[in-house]
Amino acid sequence: MDSPALVIAAIGALGIGAATAVEFAKEGARIAIADVNREAGHAAVSRVEAAGGECILVEADVGL
């Protein structure tokens, strides 16, 4: 990436969303994880930060 991007991972606390957030963080993106699952969300934030990324958790129900 040429400049830091902001990636919003909706339903990003688990599975593909969390893994994608980590990969974007490795490339220098800043991450916002939006998920209703607080415990899993905090764990995902920790994984992103361990990969060298900057991350926040937004507790939100992004379902329809």
N, C-alpha and C positions, 0 to 999 in steps of 0.2 A: 504494500500500500504506500502511496506517495505521502499521504497525510493521514493522521489518525481519523478513523471512521467511528461513528457511533452505531452499534448494532443493538437492536431491541429484540430480545428472544422471548416472544410470547409463548407461554406455557413452556418456559425454558428451564425449569428446575430439574427435570428428569430426562433420561433417554436422549434422543437425537437433538433436542433443543439445547440441553446442557453440553453435550459433546461438541455441537456446532459453536456454542459460545466460547468454549475453551480454544477451539481451532482459530476462531477470529481473534481472540486475545493474543495468541501466539504470533499473529501477524501485525499486532499493534493496535487493534481496534479497542475502543472503550465499549463496555457492555452494560446494558440494562436488562436484567432478567425480570420478566413480569409473570407471576404465578400466584395462585391462591394458597399453595402449600408452603407455609413459612419455613418449616424445618428443612425440607428438601431444597428450598430456595437458598437458605443460608449455606447449605453444603455446596451447592453449585457455585455460589459466590466465592467460597473458599477455594474450590478447584480452579476457577478462573484466575484468582489472585495468585495461586501457586504456580500457574502457567505464565505469570508475569503481567497479567492484565489488570486493568482498573475496572471495577464492577460494582453495581448497586443492585439491590433487590427492591422491586416495586410490588407490594402485595396487592394483587388485583385479580378479579375473576374476568378473564378475557374470553370466556365461552359465550355462545349465543343464547 
